[in-house]
């Protein structure tokens, strides 16, 4: 799998500054392969005020990035053999998705992203 870089023409924001608090979550949802589960997860993410949410066991296949109707962005990495097991997505709110530099789906258990920051380029691995 090849890492995906974001276009340099797109304006980046600094996600992590000294005066901003962000909340990061990690949930095992057991499946997002049912109707309405993703919308329910997004709603709970917003209720808790979570900026970045790593999820395990979504049972999605393939890899990709999608802008949701809520303005959030989801990036996922799943199995490549059309067996609906495992899978790790990362859901980012609007501000976090604007700070995205690159993402790399490693396998169905690991997803790597880099976010822009004023002080350091922050790398996150969700497994």
C-alpha positions in Angstrom: 0.0 0.0 0.0 1.2 3.4 -0.8 1.2 6.4 1.5 -1.2 9.2 0.4 0.1 12.8 0.6 -2.2 15.7 0.8 -1.9 18.4 -1.9 0.5 21.2 -0.9 -1.9 23.8 -2.4 -4.4 23.0 0.4 -4.2 25.4 3.3 -3.1 23.6 6.5 -3.9 24.7 10.0 -2.0 24.1 13.2 -4.0 21.6 15.1 -1.9 21.6 18.3 -1.1 24.9 19.8 -0.4 25.8 23.4 -3.8 27.4 24.1 -5.9 24.7 22.5 -7.0 21.4 24.2 -8.0 18.5 22.0 -9.5 15.2 23.0 -8.4 11.9 21.4 -10.3 8.7 21.8 -9.9 5.0 21.0 -12.9 2.8 20.8 -13.5 -0.9 20.0 -16.9 -0.8 18.3 -17.0 -4.5 17.3 -18.6 -3.6 13.9 -19.5 -0.6 11.7 -20.7 -3.0 9.0 -24.4 -2.4 10.0 -26.7 0.4 8.8 -26.6 3.4 11.1 -23.6 2.4 13.1 -21.3 5.0 11.6 -23.8 7.8 12.2 -24.2 6.7 15.8 -20.5 6.6 16.3 -20.1 10.1 14.8 -22.9 11.4 17.1 -21.2 10.0 20.2 -17.9 11.4 19.1 -19.4 14.9 18.9 -21.2 14.4 22.3 -17.9 13.7 24.0 -16.1 16.5 22.2 -13.5 14.2 20.6 -11.3 15.6 17.9 -9.6 12.4 16.8 -11.2 9.0 17.2 -9.4 5.7 16.5 -11.7 2.7 16.1 -11.0 -1.0 16.0 -12.9 -4.0 14.6 -15.0 -2.1 12.0 -15.1 -5.1 9.6 -14.6 -2.9 6.6 -12.5 -4.0 3.6 -10.0 -2.0 1.5 -8.6 1.4 2.3 -9.8 4.9 1.6 -10.6 8.4 2.7 -14.1 9.9 2.7 -15.6 13.3 3.7 -18.8 12.7 5.7 -21.9 14.8 5.5 -21.2 16.1 9.0 -17.9 17.7 7.8 -15.8 15.0 9.5 -13.3 12.9 7.6 -12.8 9.1 8.0 -9.7 7.3 6.8 -9.8 3.5 7.0 -7.6 0.5 6.5 -9.1 -3.0 6.2 -8.5 -6.4 4.8 -7.8 -6.7 1.1 -9.4 -10.2 0.6 -13.1 -9.2 1.0 -13.4 -11.0 4.3 -15.3 -8.7 6.7 -13.0 -9.0 9.8 -10.7 -6.5 11.6 -10.2 -3.0 10.1 -9.1 0.3 11.7 -10.5 3.7 10.7 -9.6 7.1 12.1 -12.3 9.7 12.3 -11.3 13.4 12.4 -13.4 16.5 13.0 -13.2 19.4 10.6 -10.1 21.1 12.2 -8.1 17.9 12.5 -8.8 16.9 8.9 -7.5 20.4 7.8 -4.3 19.6 9.7 -3.7 16.3 7.9 -0.4 16.1 6.1 -0.4 12.4 5.0 -1.8 9.0 5.8 -0.6 5.5 5.2 -2.7 2.3 5.6 -0.2 -0.3 6.7 -2.5 -3.3 7.1 -5.9 -4.2 8.6 -4.6 -3.5 12.1 -2.4 -0.4 11.6 -3.1 3.1 10.2 -0.5 5.9 10.2 -1.3 9.6 9.9 0.8 12.8 10.2 -0.8 16.0 11.4 0.5 19.6 11.1 1.5 21.4 14.2 3.3 24.6 15.0 5.9 22.8 17.2 6.2 19.3 15.9 4.9 17.0 13.2 2.8 14.6 15.2 2.6 11.0 14.1 -0.2 8.7 15.3 -0.5 5.0 14.9 -3.9 3.4 15.6 -3.9 -0.4 16.1 
